[in-house]
Amino acid sequence: MTDSEAPPARTPEAVSGAPALPQEALRIASGYAFTGPALDLGALLWDGRCLPDVQIRIPLPMLNRHGLVAGATGTGKTKTLQLVAEQLSAQGVPVFLADVKGDVSGISAPGQENDRVRARASEVRQEWTPAGRPCEFYALGGMGHGIPVRATVTSFGPVLLSKVLGLNQTQEQSLGLIFHYADQKGLELVDLKDLRAVVAFLTSDEGKSELKGIGGLSTATAGVILRSLTAFEAQGMSPFFGEPEFDTNELLKVAGDGRGTVSVLELPAVQDKPQLFSTFLMWLLADLFHDLPEVGDVDRPKLVFFFDEAHLLFDDASKAFLDSITQTVRLIRSKGVGVFFVTQTPKDVPGDVLAQLGNRVQHALRAFTPDDQKALKATARTFPDSAYDLEEVLTALGTGEAVVTVLSEKGAPTPVAATRLRAPESLMGPIDPADLDEAVRKSPLHGRYAEAVDRVSAYERLTAAGEAGPDAGEAAGAEAGARARGESSAPGPGAGEGRGQRRKAEEAEEDDDSLVEQVVGSGVFKSLARSLGTQIGREITRSVFGTARRRR
């Protein structure tokens, strides 16, 4: 060995007294020698050996540069999520986890020491201590264990709802016009029956004329949307939409002891509705994007969001939908949120999104079929150049092992490192359902979200106005408008004069409502537009995904 080939005087191996590291292993070790706070993933695998003196890590500030956790079923992706999540929590960073299979709840309880855990800890030189993390448990619409997570139809928006309903691009655009119509009229779309009521009105004999004012919305397309909504409700989807709406700021909480709260969305009860839960995850992310302020680069993320079964989000997605995802992922980093997509192969994620994922943990892939082999080759090409034969390594990795590359503290990709991962310190499996239910009941959020509320919204207003008829609807609208302005319309001395004053006020208000009247000309909607428009405002501002929030 020449002087130029000699290892540095102080390498990790030399300090420990172990045999000298191979030159390539030294190069990899230097790529992960971070000085600031970092998460410990495990120890380097090189030439069939585990080298515990070379620790593979992720710098904490780089967690908001997004990432990908991929691998075949049964290779340890869930345990990797658990390992990363519990370390983030320990460093004061809140975490969101989607629990599709129902085995992540154990992160709230201390792990159980056994021979396998002791062996793994010894191999990677881990000081393993059993410990749980502070958790909140949620469930979509209250189906299953967890605090109910609901969204109003208005805030969910037409783009995401079209994805859930399986609408084509034309129908999606038409649904957007219907939302625009309801926004302008102040018709609040809280639950699915509100939206169905608006669409039903537009397809009714009285409402067909209103379609002309919207432009581009045909009766036939509106009918298709109405039938899709009816079928959607028949599948039991109604509980996911309504109030009280979940405030995504709940996901940003830190426990009293300074540890980040791990928010676990329990999804086993809706495993047969994959399109629904993947789109709901996107709503949570889009809502955070909509509400959070810009913070730029931060020392630690505000939240790290793990998006499980990511391929479901991208399957059959329109170009506009994919563009919206790409833009959200690109921009949410500057709001302090890191997003990790979890799926089987990188090819499940569109190239424009994949290019933004700076941190990669790739578990083993199988190559049993020609399609598997093609996916393996494609995955290997997505990594930086390395000293490994990645196609060989990716098929030889064991459970709890992965190929890793992350962003260094300077933002440059680290060398590719085959890694034997650490063992999570929390329980690797679900906690008892009774314990989970008790944790939910004791949560301070239970009283806020547990009971659904069905207040007066578009369905009730349209139904009442339709039953009363146009003339009665006009009077009711004037009465509601007067109440909103703090006036009294109760008859009494001088009631005739009061009615005359109210009529003048209504006429003046009609001038202000000229935009509304251009779209809706019926007597029923004139009254509704006046009363609701005063209280709510003419139109809701929507984000890139068509989502909308009324500030809490």
C-alpha distance (Angstrom), angle and dihedral (degrees) to the residues before:
residue distance angle dihedral
M1 . . .
T2 3.79 . .
D3 3.78 125.4 .
S4 3.79 90.1 -104.1
E5 3.81 90.2 54.5
A6 3.79 95.5 47.0
P7 3.81 115.9 111.5
P8 3.78 119.1 -111.9
A9 3.77 115.9 -85.4
R10 3.81 93.3 -111.5
T11 3.78 113.2 40.4
P12 3.81 124.3 152.7
E13 3.80 89.9 -104.0
A14 3.81 94.0 47.8
V15 3.79 91.7 51.9
S16 3.80 91.8 52.1
G17 3.77 94.1 46.0
A18 3.81 92.3 -118.6
P19 3.81 123.6 134.4
A20 3.79 115.7 -71.8
L21 3.78 116.8 -84.8
P22 3.81 120.7 -114.5
Q23 3.78 112.7 -101.9
E24 3.83 94.4 -109.4
A25 3.81 90.7 49.7
L26 3.80 89.0 52.2
R27 3.78 90.4 52.4
I28 3.80 90.3 51.4
A29 3.81 91.1 46.6
S30 3.80 91.9 54.4
G31 3.81 89.5 52.7
Y32 3.82 91.1 60.7
A33 3.83 98.6 40.8
F34 3.81 94.9 113.0
T35 3.79 121.2 173.7
G36 3.82 99.7 -157.9
P37 3.83 131.5 63.8
A38 3.78 113.1 -54.8
L39 3.80 142.7 166.4
D40 3.81 116.9 -110.9
L41 3.80 113.2 -131.6
G42 3.80 102.1 172.5
A43 3.80 146.2 -84.8
L44 3.80 130.8 -48.0
L45 3.79 120.7 -95.9
W46 3.79 113.0 -149.4
D47 3.78 130.4 167.6
G48 3.79 92.3 -15.3
R49 3.83 94.5 -49.8
C50 3.80 131.8 105.9
L51 3.82 109.3 -131.1
P52 3.83 105.8 -161.1
D53 3.81 93.1 -176.3
V54 3.80 88.9 68.8
Q55 3.79 106.3 69.1
I56 3.81 118.3 -166.4
R57 3.82 111.6 -143.8
I58 3.81 144.7 167.4
P59 3.83 119.2 -134.7
L60 3.80 109.1 -120.7
P61 3.84 95.4 -130.9
M62 3.83 89.5 55.4
L63 3.81 94.0 60.7
N64 3.81 90.1 89.4
R65 3.82 89.4 58.9
H66 3.81 86.4 80.6
G67 3.76 129.5 -124.7
L68 3.78 151.2 -154.4
V69 3.79 128.9 -121.8
A70 3.80 109.5 -169.6
G71 3.77 140.2 163.7
A72 3.78 145.1 118.9
T73 3.79 121.2 -69.2
G74 3.80 112.3 -74.9
T75 3.80 97.2 19.9
G76 3.83 96.0 112.2
K77 3.81 106.7 -93.1
T78 3.81 92.8 139.0
K79 3.80 92.5 51.5
T80 3.81 89.3 50.3
L81 3.80 89.7 54.3
Q82 3.79 89.2 49.4
L83 3.82 92.5 48.6
V84 3.80 93.0 50.6
A85 3.81 94.6 41.0
E86 3.80 95.5 52.5
Q87 3.81 91.7 49.3
L88 3.80 91.5 49.0
S89 3.79 89.6 50.7
A90 3.81 90.8 50.1
Q91 3.81 88.8 54.8
G92 3.81 92.9 51.4
V93 3.83 98.5 -99.7
P94 3.83 118.3 133.2
V95 3.80 115.7 -131.2
F96 3.80 135.1 -157.9
L97 3.82 118.5 -152.3
A98 3.80 127.6 -177.9
D99 3.82 107.6 -145.8
V100 3.80 103.0 -156.4
K101 3.81 98.2 163.9
G102 3.80 97.1 35.9
D103 3.81 97.7 -116.0
V104 3.82 103.1 107.0
S105 3.81 97.9 77.1
G106 3.80 88.3 88.6
I107 3.80 89.3 78.8
S108 3.82 85.9 84.1
A109 3.81 93.3 61.0
P110 3.84 133.9 59.8
G111 3.78 115.3 -96.1
Q112 3.78 124.4 -111.3
E113 3.78 117.4 -114.1
N114 3.78 115.5 -132.4
D115 3.79 139.8 150.0
R116 3.81 94.0 -82.2
V117 3.80 93.1 50.4
R118 3.81 92.3 46.5
A119 3.80 91.4 48.6
R120 3.81 93.6 49.5
A121 3.82 92.6 46.3
S122 3.80 90.1 50.9
E123 3.81 93.5 48.1
V124 3.81 94.3 53.0
R125 3.82 95.9 33.6
Q126 3.79 94.4 -115.7
E127 3.79 123.4 162.9
W128 3.78 94.3 -138.7
T129 3.80 117.0 -159.4
P130 3.83 121.7 170.9
A131 3.81 110.8 -117.8
G132 3.80 138.2 151.8
R133 3.79 126.6 -148.4
P134 3.83 132.0 -129.9
C135 3.81 107.0 -92.4
E136 3.78 143.1 -176.0
F137 3.79 117.9 -159.5
Y138 3.79 122.5 -147.6
A139 3.80 136.5 -178.3
L140 3.80 129.2 -163.5
G141 3.78 108.5 -104.2
G142 3.78 89.8 -14.7
M143 3.82 91.6 -71.3
G144 3.79 104.4 146.8
H145 3.79 129.0 -7.5
G146 3.78 116.7 -21.2
I147 3.78 146.7 57.6
P148 3.82 108.1 -56.4
V149 3.80 116.2 -101.6
R150 3.79 112.2 -157.5
A151 3.78 135.0 168.8
T152 3.77 128.6 -160.9
V153 3.78 114.9 -120.0
T154 3.83 88.9 -121.3
S155 3.80 93.7 57.1
F156 3.82 93.7 40.4
G157 3.78 88.1 59.6
P158 3.81 134.9 -158.1
V159 3.82 98.8 -78.1
L160 3.79 97.1 57.2
L161 3.79 92.8 37.2
S162 3.81 90.0 53.5
K163 3.80 88.1 54.5
V164 3.81 91.0 52.8
L165 3.82 92.9 45.9
G166 3.79 92.8 47.5
L167 3.80 94.1 -123.6
N168 3.78 122.0 167.5
Q169 3.80 123.0 -121.6
T170 3.81 95.2 -90.2
Q171 3.78 92.0 48.3
E172 3.81 90.3 46.9
Q173 3.80 90.3 54.9
S174 3.79 90.0 47.7
L175 3.80 91.3 51.3
G176 3.79 87.3 52.0
L177 3.82 89.1 57.0
I178 3.80 90.2 51.0
F179 3.82 90.4 52.5
H180 3.80 89.3 47.3
Y181 3.81 88.7 52.0
A182 3.81 93.1 49.9
D183 3.82 91.7 44.8
Q184 3.79 92.1 53.7
K185 3.78 92.9 47.7
G186 3.78 94.1 48.4
L187 3.82 89.5 -120.0
E188 3.78 102.6 153.9
L189 3.79 113.7 -139.9
V190 3.79 101.0 -153.8
D191 3.80 101.2 152.2
L192 3.79 137.6 7.3
K193 3.78 94.9 -89.1
D194 3.82 88.7 59.8
L195 3.79 91.6 56.7
R196 3.79 91.5 42.6
A197 3.81 89.8 52.2
V198 3.81 92.3 53.1
V199 3.81 92.8 47.4
A200 3.81 91.1 44.8
F201 3.80 89.9 53.3
L202 3.80 91.5 50.2
T203 3.81 90.3 52.4
S204 3.82 94.5 44.1
D205 3.81 124.7 97.9
E206 3.79 90.1 -104.7
G207 3.78 95.6 44.8
K208 3.80 102.1 42.8
S209 3.77 90.5 87.4
E210 3.81 89.0 58.9
L211 3.81 90.3 65.2
K212 3.80 89.7 69.5
G213 3.79 90.0 62.2
I214 3.80 93.2 52.3
G215 3.79 95.8 52.7
G216 3.79 125.4 -146.5
L217 3.80 95.0 32.8
S218 3.78 113.0 112.8
T219 3.77 125.6 -161.2
A220 3.80 89.6 -121.0
T221 3.81 93.6 54.2
A222 3.80 92.0 45.7
G223 3.80 87.2 52.1
V224 3.81 91.3 52.7
I225 3.81 90.4 51.5
L226 3.81 90.7 48.8
R227 3.80 91.9 51.6
S228 3.83 90.5 47.4
L229 3.80 90.2 52.7
T230 3.79 92.2 48.3
A231 3.81 91.7 50.3
F232 3.81 90.2 45.9
E233 3.80 91.3 54.5
A234 3.79 90.9 46.3
Q235 3.82 88.2 59.3
G236 3.80 89.7 61.5
M237 3.80 97.8 -102.4
S238 3.80 97.8 132.2
P239 3.85 97.3 93.0
F240 3.82 91.7 66.1
F241 3.79 93.1 64.0
G242 3.78 122.1 61.3
E243 3.77 144.5 55.2
P244 2.94 149.8 -8.5
E245 3.78 83.8 47.5
F246 3.78 116.6 -146.4
D247 3.79 115.3 -105.7
T248 3.80 106.6 -139.0
N249 3.80 89.7 -153.7
E250 3.83 84.5 79.5
L251 3.81 86.3 75.1
L252 3.82 91.7 63.6
K253 3.80 97.4 62.5
V254 3.79 126.3 128.2
A255 3.80 121.3 -154.7
G256 3.79 122.1 -116.3
D257 3.81 91.6 -100.3
G258 3.80 91.6 56.6
R259 3.80 97.3 -102.9
G260 3.77 118.3 131.2
T261 3.80 116.0 -108.3
V262 3.80 115.5 -115.9
S263 3.80 109.4 -140.4
V264 3.80 109.6 -155.7
L265 3.80 116.8 -165.5
E266 3.79 105.6 -156.1
L267 3.82 108.6 -143.9
P268 3.84 107.8 165.8
A269 3.82 90.8 103.5
V270 3.82 90.6 59.5
Q271 3.81 99.8 38.8
D272 3.80 87.9 119.8
K273 3.82 89.8 58.5
P274 3.81 100.8 59.4
Q275 3.80 95.8 153.8
L276 3.79 89.7 54.4
F277 3.79 98.7 51.1
S278 3.82 95.0 41.8
T279 3.80 90.2 51.9
F280 3.80 91.1 45.9
L281 3.80 88.9 54.4
M282 3.80 88.1 53.9
W283 3.82 89.5 50.6
L284 3.81 90.3 54.3
L285 3.79 90.2 50.6
A286 3.81 93.9 44.2
D287 3.79 90.4 48.7
L288 3.80 91.8 53.3
F289 3.79 89.0 48.5
H290 3.80 90.2 50.6
D291 3.82 95.4 50.6
L292 3.81 108.0 32.6
P293 3.82 121.3 92.1
E294 3.78 123.4 -125.1
V295 3.81 112.8 -92.8
G296 3.82 103.2 163.8
D297 3.80 118.2 -152.5
V298 3.81 112.6 -2.6
D299 3.80 135.6 -171.4
R300 3.79 90.2 -119.2
P301 3.82 132.5 8.4
K302 3.79 121.2 -99.3
L303 3.80 88.5 -137.6
V304 3.79 138.7 -5.7
F305 3.80 112.2 -147.0
F306 3.81 120.2 -159.9
F307 3.80 111.1 -155.8
D308 3.82 106.1 -160.2
E309 3.82 124.9 -161.5
A310 3.80 87.4 18.3
H311 3.80 94.4 172.0
L312 3.81 89.2 71.3
L313 3.78 89.6 64.7
F314 3.78 93.6 53.7
D315 3.81 99.9 40.1
D316 3.83 111.3 112.5
A317 3.80 90.9 -9.7
S318 3.80 118.8 159.4
K319 3.79 120.3 -119.6
A320 3.81 90.0 -109.9
F321 3.80 90.1 53.0
L322 3.81 92.5 49.3
D323 3.80 90.4 47.4
S324 3.80 89.0 54.0
I325 3.81 91.9 51.0
T326 3.78 91.0 48.0
Q327 3.78 92.8 50.5
T328 3.81 93.2 46.5
V329 3.81 93.0 49.9
R330 3.79 91.9 46.3
L331 3.79 95.7 49.5
I332 3.80 102.7 35.7
R333 3.81 89.9 70.8
S334 3.80 89.4 72.7
K335 3.81 87.8 56.2
G336 3.78 91.1 60.2
V337 3.82 98.1 -104.1
G338 3.79 123.1 128.7
V339 3.81 120.0 -158.6
F340 3.79 124.7 -157.8
F341 3.79 116.8 -169.6
V342 3.80 114.1 -150.2
T343 3.80 118.9 -157.5
Q344 3.80 143.0 124.3
T345 3.80 103.2 -93.4
P346 3.81 134.5 8.4
K347 3.80 89.2 -118.0
D348 3.82 87.4 71.4
V349 3.81 87.1 71.6
P350 3.83 120.4 68.3
G351 3.79 114.9 -110.9
D352 3.81 95.0 -115.3
V353 3.81 90.2 55.7
L354 3.81 94.8 40.2
A355 3.81 90.0 54.6
Q356 3.81 89.1 63.3
L357 3.81 95.6 53.6
G358 3.80 104.6 96.5
N359 3.82 97.7 175.5
R360 3.81 121.1 62.5
V361 3.80 131.6 -172.6
Q362 3.79 108.7 176.6
H363 3.79 117.5 -174.1
A364 3.79 124.1 -164.2
L365 3.79 122.5 -54.0
R366 3.77 127.1 -155.0
A367 3.80 123.5 -132.9
F368 3.79 104.9 -166.1
T369 3.80 97.8 129.3
P370 3.82 136.0 36.3
D371 3.81 89.0 -104.3
D372 3.82 89.7 52.1
Q373 3.80 90.6 50.9
K374 3.78 91.2 49.4
A375 3.82 90.5 50.6
L376 3.81 90.0 48.4
K377 3.79 92.9 53.8
A378 3.81 91.0 46.1
T379 3.81 91.3 50.8
A380 3.80 93.0 49.9
R381 3.81 90.0 52.7
T382 3.80 91.8 56.2
F383 3.83 91.9 66.0
P384 3.81 126.1 82.3
D385 3.79 117.6 -102.1
S386 3.78 110.7 -72.5
A387 3.79 143.9 174.7
Y388 3.81 90.3 -113.7
D389 3.78 128.9 90.1
L390 3.79 89.2 -125.3
E391 3.78 96.7 -168.7
E392 3.78 89.2 57.1
V393 3.80 95.1 41.4
L394 3.82 94.7 48.3
T395 3.79 92.2 56.4
A396 3.84 93.5 43.8
L397 3.82 99.2 51.0
G398 3.79 115.8 116.3
T399 3.79 128.5 -139.6
G400 3.80 109.0 -66.4
E401 3.79 93.5 23.7
A402 3.79 127.1 106.8
V403 3.78 145.6 167.3
V404 3.81 109.1 -111.2
T405 3.78 137.6 -165.5
V406 3.81 123.0 163.2
L407 3.77 139.3 168.0
S408 3.79 116.0 -85.5
E409 3.80 123.2 -133.0
K410 3.81 87.0 -89.4
G411 3.80 92.2 51.9
A412 3.81 96.8 -107.5
P413 3.83 121.8 129.2
T414 3.79 114.1 -98.2
P415 3.83 121.4 -132.3
V416 3.80 115.0 -80.5
A417 3.81 108.4 -95.8
A418 3.79 128.7 -169.9
T419 3.81 102.1 -141.5
R420 3.79 138.9 -164.8
L421 3.78 101.2 -145.5
R422 3.76 127.3 -134.3
A423 3.80 122.8 -109.2
P424 3.83 116.8 -104.7
E425 3.80 113.4 -111.4
S426 3.80 92.7 -142.5
L427 3.80 126.8 74.6
M428 3.81 111.1 -65.6
G429 3.79 96.7 -142.2
P430 3.81 139.9 31.8
I431 3.76 123.5 -52.8
D432 3.80 119.4 -125.0
P433 3.86 111.2 -72.8
A434 3.81 90.0 -126.8
D435 3.80 90.5 55.7
L436 3.79 90.2 47.9
D437 3.82 91.8 51.0
E438 3.80 90.5 48.7
A439 3.81 91.0 51.3
V440 3.80 89.4 51.6
R441 3.81 93.7 49.3
K442 3.80 91.9 48.9
S443 3.80 93.4 49.7
P444 3.82 114.6 109.8
L445 3.83 86.2 -134.8
H446 3.80 93.3 62.1
G447 3.78 94.9 81.2
R448 3.79 91.3 47.4
Y449 3.79 99.2 52.2
A450 3.81 110.1 14.9
E451 3.82 99.4 90.2
A452 3.81 120.1 58.4
V453 3.82 117.2 -130.9
D454 3.81 122.9 -149.8
R455 3.78 106.5 -167.0
V456 3.78 129.5 170.8
S457 3.80 110.2 -68.9
A458 3.81 139.3 139.2
Y459 3.82 96.5 -46.5
E460 3.79 95.0 50.7
R461 3.80 93.4 43.6
L462 3.78 94.7 48.0
T463 3.79 92.2 45.0
A464 3.81 93.0 49.4
A465 3.79 93.3 45.6
G466 3.81 92.3 47.0
E467 3.80 93.1 50.2
A468 3.80 92.9 47.8
G469 3.81 94.3 48.1
P470 3.81 129.6 -131.2
D471 3.82 96.7 -64.5
A472 3.78 94.7 47.7
G473 3.78 89.6 43.0
E474 3.82 89.6 54.5
A475 3.82 91.6 53.1
A476 3.79 92.8 44.4
G477 3.79 90.8 50.4
A478 3.78 91.7 50.9
E479 3.79 90.1 49.8
A480 3.84 91.3 50.4
G481 3.78 90.5 47.5
A482 3.77 91.4 51.5
R483 3.79 91.9 50.3
A484 3.80 90.5 49.6
R485 3.81 89.6 53.9
G486 3.81 91.5 49.1
E487 3.85 93.7 -111.5
S488 3.78 127.3 135.2
S489 3.80 119.5 -128.5
A490 3.79 97.4 178.9
P491 3.84 112.3 131.3
G492 3.79 118.3 -112.3
P493 3.80 139.2 123.6
G494 3.77 107.1 -12.2
A495 3.79 91.4 15.2
G496 3.80 91.5 149.2
E497 3.79 90.4 54.7
G498 3.81 89.4 47.2
R499 3.79 90.4 52.9
G500 3.79 89.8 50.9
Q501 3.80 90.9 52.1
R502 3.77 90.8 48.0
R503 3.81 90.3 50.6
K504 3.82 90.7 53.0
A505 3.78 89.8 49.0
E506 3.78 90.3 49.3
E507 3.80 91.4 49.9
A508 3.80 90.6 51.0
E509 3.77 89.4 47.9
E510 3.81 89.9 51.7
D511 3.81 88.2 60.4
D512 3.80 89.8 53.5
D513 3.79 89.3 48.9
S514 3.81 94.7 55.8
L515 3.81 91.6 121.5
V516 3.79 90.8 51.3
E517 3.80 93.4 48.0
Q518 3.79 91.2 52.9
V519 3.78 88.9 64.3
V520 3.79 102.7 31.9
G521 3.78 119.4 37.9
S522 3.80 103.8 162.6
G523 3.79 120.9 109.4
V524 3.79 91.2 -121.0
F525 3.77 93.5 55.7
K526 3.79 95.2 41.7
S527 3.79 89.2 63.6
L528 3.80 94.0 41.7
A529 3.80 92.8 48.9
R530 3.80 91.7 51.9
S531 3.78 97.0 47.6
L532 3.78 99.0 37.8
G533 3.79 95.8 36.9
T534 3.78 90.0 58.2
Q535 3.79 92.8 51.2
I536 3.79 102.1 40.1
G537 3.78 110.1 21.0
R538 3.76 131.7 -110.5
E539 3.79 101.4 -84.1
I540 3.77 141.1 6.8
T541 3.79 119.7 -125.9
R542 3.79 109.5 -124.2
S543 3.79 131.3 -158.3
V544 3.78 130.2 -130.5
F545 3.82 88.7 -78.4
G546 3.79 93.3 46.8
T547 3.80 89.3 -109.0
A548 3.79 119.4 143.9
R549 3.78 136.0 -166.3
R550 3.73 132.6 -165.7
R551 3.79 105.7 -145.8
R552 3.77 111.9 -106.0
